Amino acid sequence: MPAIVLIGGQWGDEGKGRIVDLLSEKAHIVTRYSAGNNAGHTVINERGTFRLRLVPAGICYPGKICIIGNGMAVNPKALIEEIEDLESRGVSTTHLFISDRCQVVMPYHPIIDRLDEKLRGENAVGTTGYGIGPAFADKVARIGIRMGDLIDPRVFEDRLRYVLNYKNNVLTRLYGAEALDFDQVYAEYCEYGMRLAPHVRDTSVIVHEALAGDETVLLEGAQGSLLDLDAGTYEFVSASVPSSLAAGACIGIGIGPTQIDRVYGVYKAYMTRVGNGPMPTELFDNDGERIREMGQEYGTATGRPRRCGWFDSLASRYTARVNGLTAAIFTRMDVLDTFEEIKICTSYRIDGKEILEFPASVGQLNRAQPVFESMPGWNTPTTGVRNWEDLPEAARNYVKRVEELMGVPIALVSVGPERDQFISLDSIL
């Protein structure tokens, strides 16, 4: 069976982890194909709340094969801590596999990340400071260290000696920081390599064998399409290579585009963003604060409060198009349950002109004034609703209007964080 891709359609934090967890029940293999521990997922099930940063959300299903694909940047210490936490809570990681082609986040990466943000001053991107951007920069510069290098002490020693000498020159001469000690870094990371070695292999073989055997492979994207290096609000985007788009799944897991059958995009019923960069519908009033508190909009990985705003149909229609969506999944509807009025951005006004498509220019987006369409709220709890007909009429109208503006069908509406809190409008798996 061809693979299925699940991506985020906004600036991340759309609730992908909860949807992957839901869909994982029927998938044979669940993979992550991009980003690193800067992109967290929250999964709530009968065992409690799990905040996953590197491990695919399907890990909570016993026996499910979970793969960290070659497109990811892996902090080995963070991954070991995540594995230990899962095991301590009764979740087996026996079937967790890591691509030997993953980039390794080294100790100099977070240092450079924070120092570079400081050097940028008021033009800082607003990164998490976890070193993911510098790790991907090293990948492109061909001085990265991969997981296959890490688990071979002799190869790792030769590679580290060259790269650390280069990085220490950068740290001391450019940033005025202290150099890192080779012996200390080598010993620490050799230990990480030994711990992770049983999980490391050529994961593309596993995926290809599953597809050949007519098994379902779910490809889990990280972050959101509006943070993509090419398609996003550049330069306030992720440095992840491959991209955060559905197309990046092929490169990030090691399959061809003909093997992808369906692409689903996850969208919140409103917009959020963490870090710097344009966000035309951002709210600075009581409504924005209400959305943040009702939705508990704080970063899984960082704890930072998220910027909140009304649903932006231009940005959402744009990401639906560049990902070639089969259908959309609408989350966090219940957060809007108490609003008397709900707004949707249907166009921008930039320099006196009405704009109907999402601009590439950050300068234009910063000047964009959202044009809103108002709709009545439903003022009724939706968390217990499981059938479309039982959803309040105003809520159904809101979903249908969003569907019309985006130009793709909405297949599923989430009305809470639990596995069963959703309304199915069309079969996904």
Secondary structure, 3 states (H helix, E strand, C coil): CCEEEEEECCCCCCCHHHHHHHHHCCCCEEEECCECCCCCEEEEECCEEEEECCCCHHHHCCCCEEEECCCEEECHHHHHHHHHHHHHCCCCCCCEEEECCCEECCCHHHHHHHHHHHHHHHHCCCCCCCCHHHHHHHHHHCCCCEHHHHCCHHHHHHHHHHHHHHHHHHHHHHCCCCCCCHHHHHHHHHHHHHHHHHHEECHHHHHHHHHHCCCCEEEECCCCHHHCCCCCCCCCCCCCCCCCCCCHHHHHHCCCHHHEEEEEEEEECCEEECCCCCCCCECCCHHHHHHHHHHCCECCCCCCECEEECEEHHHHHHHHHHHCCCEEEEECHHHHCCCCEEEEEEEEEECCEEECCCCCCHHHHHHCEEEEEEEECCCCCCCCCCCHHHCCHHHHHHHHHHHHHHCCCEEEEECCCCCCCEEECCCCC
